Amino acid sequence: MQIARRRVIVGHLIVLAGGALIGWFYSHVDWGLLAAALLALGWNVRQLLVFEQAVREKNFRHFRYGEGIWSQLFSRFSYQRGQSKQYKKNYRRLVKEVRKSTNAMPDGGIILNNEFEILLCNKAAQRLAGFRRRQDKGQRVDNILRDPAFGAYLSSGDFKEGVEIRSSVDADGWLICRIVPYGADQLLLLIQDITERRRLTTTRREFVANASHELRSPLTVVSGYLDTMASDPDIPAHWGRPLEQMQAQANRMNKIVAELLELSRLEGAGAAPTDELIDVCGIIASVKKSMDGQSDVPEIRVECQSDAQLFGSNAEIESVIVNLLTNAIRYTPHDGQVTLRWAADEDGAELAVTDTGDGIEPEHIPRLTERFFRVDAGRSRDDGGVGLGLAIVKHILERHDSHLEIESQPGAGSRFSCHFGSDRVNVPSSKNFKHAQR
Ligand code: ADP
């Protein structure tokens, strides 16, 4: 290119010099220069027109390359044009591949902008949730997925977990929708069909409920006979100990069956009622009273800092308090302390049970609410624990739009707490509330 540039400059100078020389010969240098300049201009215009024609007709195959620097320009242009054609071809192939693979995905995928408007969706989204690729472009996604739970999910802005909704294309179908933000302002909505998973969960729940129900009657008979035999003075003395053990095991089985039935009921139930007002401080006081006077228990303190009431099920909230308090007592030495606290804040109210007991190793904490999980199964069994208490607590709290938080330090104690949002809490305007601290 460097040489061509030099050549074009030199060439034009020679033409001008030649023109000037001829003009001088005829005593008209200016005319000679003008004629040479016009000649150079004409040549350049001709090259430009040839180039323009080739671009216009998009026909570079029979294109006769220009001359001098024009020839280099033409060939470079033609080469870059060929390359950009190849890039376009590759890009189109890539887009096709991406589209093919996203269409092959069993889960629905929808790309949204930060206004939740649909930009693109795959075939599974059309099949699972009735999206239409062209017609729904630009629409807000909650115009298509009209389930109120999905609307609430979008407005919450909290996309750490997904939301389960009923399918709008299959009356028995269930979907889980999850938003994954990516890039600067785009969101990916993933939709998965969970109909089968839910069906299996329901089958399992019904199986456990039926089995527990069926076990109840024979157990009642066995327990009845054991009680009768235990109180019969004619039973030989050496049967005393075995009978005692059989009674203890029958009681334990009764407890397991009752708790499994309670769990099945809770799993199948929706949200807790909102028309029943619960006096949480009242429950705390009565539960504490029932524990008073028991020997070998740690000191129980009550900190009722608010007369806020809760909307929900009285019996279930009592079960939460009893379960947490029983555990705290069970895993705290006699010289330790257990505190029951109920306090309101700007966003609702918190219930907390704190103890100065054994504490829990961090790796066990995420598993505590699993059915039958016990950190020390042997000890828990000896203390009368069956490993279902915290699972029941978890389900009751979910029904009350709350969840269990567990903080613990091995050897220092634990804190089990749950927070209820203001929708679930009623704070009476009474100014005479007496701060209860015992
Ligand atoms: P369990 O009937 O065995 O107490 P839970 O479901 O109530 O069953 O509790 C599960 C496990 O969690 C218990 O076995 C125990 O290991 C642990 N745990 C619960 N509460 C406490 C606590 N306050 N301190 C230490 N460990 C606890």
Boltz pocket constraint, residues with backbone or C-beta under 6 A from the ligand:
constraints:
  - pocket:
      binder: B
      contacts: [[A, 323], [A, 324], [A, 327], [A, 328], [A, 331], [A, 355], [A, 357], [A, 358], [A, 359], [A, 360], [A, 368], [A, 369], [A, 370], [A, 373], [A, 374], [A, 375], [A, 376], [A, 380], [A, 381], [A, 384], [A, 385], [A, 386], [A, 387], [A, 388], [A, 389], [A, 390], [A, 391], [A, 414]]
      max_distance: 6.0
